[in-house]
Amino acid sequence: MRIDVVTIFPGYLAPLRESLLGRAADAGLIEVALHDLRSWTHDVHQTVDDAPYGGGPGMVMRPQVWGEALDAVIASDSRPPRLVVPAPAGRSFTQATARAYATEQRLVFACGRYEGIDQRVVDHYSRQFPVDEVSIGDYVLVGGEAAVLVIVEAVARLLPGVLGNPRSAAEDSFSDGLLEGPAYTRPEVWRGQAVPEVLRSGNHGAIARWRRDRALERTAKRRPDLLAALPEDRLDAADQAF
Ligand SMILES: Oc1ccccc1-c1ccno1
């Protein structure tokens, strides 16, 4: 997978070259290219924003600069892109979105700052490629760069060969629509708290049931919306207690 990120703060995306993602890039599983939006400005101040039409606070990022940048970046590789624009008003980015993005040949991220990017940029490219405005949560950031770090990590870890143990991605939270339950490791007792007996029993059936119950319990308590959204056939008779 090829990932391009257009931003006025390329340094913010340096973590994409670290650890898991760094190893994935070194193994050729993902190819990450960072592009400084200001490279496509033509004035001495490298202006990327302007006052919003209709007035109001803040500044809006100019369509001309974004158009030249995205034209150049998209043309730099033959793989068809999905353009992803992190935005507080975007559709929620979920594990399902991450799974869908993991099947793409190429993701091009446009990092907006200030009050966002002139809407005509999204409208223009939507006529040529799939374009998603996505939100990583109900809060406001200063720019899209942090959201790109979150999205790229959630997607890259699903790519074959990126995680050491492929079962991790298959069994982590949300993979079965539920939150993961509690996890334990040695020592058996820590500050007077013992690891639940069942986990040390070696009874794999009982362990699987206990883990399912803890996941259902935690999901019912913390994210009842996820439980309500589960298709009927995903809950068996033993699950009905939740
Ligand atoms: O708050 C933002 C500002 C710019 C770009 C993205 C965001 C955002 C907030 C939540 N998800 O994305």
The ligand as an ORCA input file, in Angstrom:
! r2SCAN-3c Opt
* xyz 0 1
  O     -10.611     18.643     14.664
  C     -10.021     18.440     13.463
  C      -9.384     19.516     12.794
  C      -8.769     19.285     11.558
  C      -8.797     18.021     11.008
  C      -9.414     16.976     11.663
  C     -10.035     17.170     12.894
  C     -10.697     16.014     13.567
  C     -11.341     15.989     14.780
  C     -11.777     14.667     14.939
  N     -11.387     13.979     13.868
  O     -10.719     14.799     13.016
*
